[in-house]
Amino acid sequence: MKKIVIILLQIVLIDIFLLVGIGIKQLIPIPLPATIIGLILLFFALNSKLIKLEWVEQGGQWLMAQLLLFFVPSAVGLMDYQELFSLQGVWLMLIILLSTIIVLGVTGRIVQLFEGSK
């Protein structure tokens, strides 16, 4: 029971950053979603030690474990697009796979360049 309460309190703390992000988005026309603004604020709070990782770690892990549930409706929605399972769909999947590999490679190379410049 104690663990559930801790996780709930940690999720509330994470949600506070989301709400602050929503407030900032309403006040300032930043071209970023409010969720991203909240995550950036949480990142800086963790990085500057205003918030300890232990204060949000279990709640964040629980949210990550539940993340798959958010993708189920979109996966079921794919059944409406039969063309994705035809030859056209194979080409589409190959393009997605190739572009993902390119993005991962370029990102990895950029990180290596930045790490080498220190």
Stockholm file with secondary structure:
# STOCKHOLM 1.0

chainA/1-118         MKKIVIILLQIVLIDIFLLVGIGIKQLIPIPLPATIIGLILLFFALNSKLIKLEWVEQGGQWLMAQLLLFFVPSAVGLMDYQELFSLQGVWLMLIILLSTIIVLGVTGRIVQLFEGSK
#=GR chainA/1-118 SS CHHHHHHHHHHHHHHHHHHHHHHHHHHSCCSSCHHHHHHHHHHHHHHTTSSCGGGTHHHHHHHHHHHHHHHHHHHHHGGGCGGGGSHHHHHHHHHHHHHHHHHHHHHHHHHHHHHHTC
#=GC SS_cons         CHHHHHHHHHHHHHHHHHHHHHHHHHHSCCSSCHHHHHHHHHHHHHHTTSSCGGGTHHHHHHHHHHHHHHHHHHHHHGGGCGGGGSHHHHHHHHHHHHHHHHHHHHHHHHHHHHHHTC
//
